[in-house]
Amino acid sequence: QLGMTIGRHRIERLIGGGAMGRVFVCRAADDKLVAVKLLRSSHAAVGDKLTEKRGALEKVRSPYVVEVYDVSVYNNVPFVVMELAEGSTLAELLKSSGALRTVDALGHVREIAEGARAAWAHGVYHGDLRPQNVLLVHGHVKLVDFLLAPPIEGTTSLRGTPAYMAPELMVGTPPDALSDIYAVGTVLFESLTGKTPYTGSPAAIL
């Protein structure tokens, strides 16, 4: 993949990947290094939502949110061009350390809330706030993957991560600031105790 292009962005290296797509470090036409998330072709519907919210996503400005530069489509596959922010995730920190000190947990969650609030101001709701979507860069939070909640296995239309989902999302209500606040509370709970309030299989949690 090295040297290939996504739109006008030349791939330098792969950062990582997951259920929704892969993230590459790319060099843009102006020689700037950016992160490009290339969605899997099976998630075209999510790409439509990203494209619909493109203008709002590009307006979100916060030190606690990874900046989105562009949302586009290449060879019928949606991709997102973002600020390059490399670091570990809050999930990795919790896995290695377990529960955090109260002062550290509150510091991270305050920044998560500030980042989410900056997005809400533009009508953008995350929909999947969880430790895996919280980057820690030089000790500070950077939220990623707004509007990219994955489908829940065994359901036909629900998207999200069950342990962090507000109850109303489980009956198909669209994500909003209130459901994001529920997720922030769950992240705080996990940061302080080392586990989420509800555990088990997705079906058991639902």
C-alpha positions as CSV (number, residue, x, y, z in Angstrom):
1,Q,0.0,0.0,0.0
2,L,3.0,2.3,0.5
3,G,3.1,4.9,-2.3
4,M,-0.6,4.3,-3.3
5,T,-3.0,7.2,-3.1
6,I,-6.4,7.8,-1.6
7,G,-7.7,10.7,-3.6
8,R,-4.9,13.2,-3.7
9,H,-3.3,11.7,-0.6
10,R,-0.2,9.5,-0.9
11,I,-0.1,6.7,1.7
12,E,3.0,6.7,3.8
13,R,2.1,4.0,6.4
14,L,-0.7,2.2,8.1
15,I,-1.5,3.3,11.6
16,G,-4.2,0.8,12.4
17,G,-7.6,-0.5,11.6
18,G,-10.9,-1.9,13.0
19,A,-14.4,-2.9,12.2
20,M,-15.2,0.3,10.4
21,G,-12.0,0.9,8.4
22,R,-8.3,1.5,8.3
23,V,-6.3,4.6,9.2
24,F,-3.2,5.7,7.2
25,V,-0.6,8.4,7.6
26,C,-0.8,10.2,4.2
27,R,1.0,13.1,2.6
28,A,-1.4,15.7,1.2
29,A,-0.9,17.7,-2.0
30,D,0.6,20.6,0.1
31,D,3.1,18.1,1.6
32,K,1.4,18.1,4.9
33,L,1.1,14.9,6.8
34,V,-2.5,13.9,7.7
35,A,-4.4,10.9,8.9
36,V,-6.9,9.3,6.4
37,K,-9.6,6.9,7.6
38,L,-10.7,4.7,4.7
39,L,-14.1,3.1,5.6
40,R,-14.8,-0.4,4.6
41,S,-17.1,-0.6,1.5
42,S,-19.8,-2.3,3.6
43,H,-20.3,0.9,5.6
44,A,-21.5,3.1,2.7
45,A,-24.5,4.2,4.8
46,V,-22.2,5.6,7.5
47,G,-20.3,7.4,4.7
48,D,-23.5,9.0,3.6
49,K,-24.0,10.4,7.2
50,L,-20.5,11.7,7.3
51,T,-20.9,13.4,3.9
52,E,-24.2,14.9,5.1
53,K,-22.5,16.3,8.2
54,R,-19.3,17.2,6.4
55,G,-19.7,21.0,6.8
56,A,-20.4,20.7,10.5
57,L,-17.6,18.3,11.2
58,E,-15.1,20.6,9.5
59,K,-16.2,23.5,11.7
60,V,-15.6,21.7,15.0
61,R,-12.6,23.3,16.7
62,S,-11.3,22.2,20.1
63,P,-7.9,21.2,21.5
64,Y,-9.7,18.0,22.6
65,V,-11.1,16.9,19.2
66,V,-9.1,15.6,16.2
67,E,-9.8,18.1,13.5
68,V,-11.5,16.9,10.3
69,Y,-10.3,18.5,7.1
70,D,-12.4,16.7,4.6
71,V,-14.9,14.0,4.0
72,S,-15.0,12.5,0.5
73,V,-15.4,9.4,-1.6
74,Y,-12.8,7.5,-3.6
75,N,-13.6,4.6,-5.8
76,N,-17.1,4.5,-4.2
77,V,-15.5,4.2,-0.7
78,P,-15.9,7.0,1.8
79,F,-12.8,8.4,3.6
80,V,-12.1,11.1,6.2
81,V,-9.1,13.3,6.1
82,M,-8.1,14.4,9.7
83,E,-5.4,16.0,11.8
84,L,-2.6,13.6,12.4
85,A,-2.6,12.9,16.2
86,E,-0.8,9.8,17.2
87,G,-0.9,8.4,20.7
88,S,-2.2,5.6,22.9
89,T,-5.9,5.4,23.8
90,L,-7.6,5.7,27.1
91,A,-8.6,2.0,26.6
92,E,-5.0,1.0,26.4
93,L,-4.2,3.0,29.6
94,L,-7.1,1.4,31.5
95,K,-6.0,-2.0,30.3
96,S,-2.5,-1.5,31.6
97,S,-3.2,0.4,34.8
98,G,-6.7,-0.6,35.8
99,A,-8.6,2.1,37.7
100,L,-7.0,5.6,37.5
101,R,-6.3,8.0,40.3
102,T,-9.4,10.2,40.8
103,V,-7.5,13.4,39.8
104,D,-6.4,11.7,36.5
105,A,-9.9,10.3,35.7
106,L,-11.5,13.6,36.3
107,G,-9.0,15.4,34.2
108,H,-9.4,13.1,31.2
109,V,-13.2,13.2,31.5
110,R,-13.4,17.0,31.8
111,E,-11.5,17.2,28.5
112,I,-13.7,14.5,26.9
113,A,-16.8,16.6,27.9
114,E,-15.2,19.8,26.6
115,G,-14.4,18.2,23.3
116,A,-18.0,16.7,23.0
117,R,-19.5,20.1,23.8
118,A,-17.5,21.8,21.0
119,A,-19.0,19.3,18.6
120,W,-22.6,19.6,20.0
121,A,-22.3,23.4,19.3
122,H,-22.3,22.5,15.6
123,G,-25.0,19.8,15.8
124,V,-22.5,16.9,15.7
125,Y,-23.1,14.1,18.2
126,H,-20.5,11.4,18.7
127,G,-22.7,8.4,19.2
128,D,-19.9,6.1,20.3
129,L,-18.0,7.8,23.1
130,R,-15.8,5.1,24.7
131,P,-12.2,4.7,25.8
132,Q,-11.1,3.3,22.4
133,N,-12.2,6.6,20.7
134,V,-10.2,8.8,23.2
135,L,-6.7,9.4,22.1
136,L,-4.2,10.5,24.7
137,V,-1.6,12.8,23.1
138,H,1.0,14.3,25.4
139,G,-1.3,13.6,28.3
140,H,-4.3,15.3,26.8
141,V,-7.5,14.0,25.2
142,K,-8.2,14.0,21.5
143,L,-11.7,12.6,20.5
144,V,-11.9,10.7,17.3
145,D,-14.5,8.8,15.2
146,F,-17.6,11.0,15.5
147,L,-20.6,9.5,13.7
148,L,-18.8,6.2,13.2
149,A,-20.6,3.9,15.7
150,P,-20.2,0.3,14.5
151,P,-23.2,-2.0,14.0
152,I,-24.1,-4.2,17.0
153,E,-23.8,-7.9,16.1
154,G,-27.1,-9.7,16.2
155,T,-29.2,-6.6,15.6
156,T,-30.5,-5.2,12.3
157,S,-30.2,-1.5,12.8
158,L,-28.6,-0.6,16.2
159,R,-25.2,1.0,16.1
160,G,-22.9,1.7,19.0
161,T,-21.0,-0.2,21.8
162,P,-23.6,-1.7,24.3
163,A,-21.7,-1.0,27.5
164,Y,-21.6,2.8,26.7
165,M,-25.0,3.2,25.1
166,A,-27.8,5.2,26.8
167,P,-31.0,3.1,27.1
168,E,-32.9,5.2,24.5
169,L,-30.4,4.3,21.8
170,M,-31.3,0.6,22.3
171,V,-34.8,1.3,20.9
172,G,-33.5,3.2,17.9
173,T,-33.5,6.9,19.1
174,P,-30.8,8.8,17.3
175,P,-27.7,9.8,19.3
176,D,-27.8,13.3,20.8
177,A,-26.0,15.3,23.5
178,L,-27.9,13.5,26.2
179,S,-26.8,10.0,25.0
180,D,-23.2,11.3,24.7
181,I,-23.4,12.6,28.3
182,Y,-24.5,9.1,29.4
183,A,-21.4,7.7,27.6
184,V,-19.1,10.2,29.3
185,G,-20.5,9.1,32.7
186,T,-19.8,5.5,31.8
187,V,-16.3,6.4,30.8
188,L,-15.8,8.2,34.2
189,F,-17.2,5.1,36.0
190,E,-14.8,2.8,34.2
191,S,-11.9,5.2,34.8
192,L,-12.5,5.1,38.5
193,T,-13.4,1.4,39.0
194,G,-11.7,-0.4,36.1
195,K,-14.9,-1.8,34.7
196,T,-18.1,-0.5,33.0
197,P,-21.4,-0.5,35.0
198,Y,-22.8,-3.3,32.8
199,T,-20.7,-6.2,31.6
200,G,-21.1,-9.4,29.6
201,S,-22.1,-10.2,26.0
202,P,-23.7,-7.5,23.9
203,A,-27.0,-9.3,24.2
204,A,-26.7,-9.5,28.0
205,I,-25.9,-5.8,28.3
206,L,-28.8,-4.8,26.0
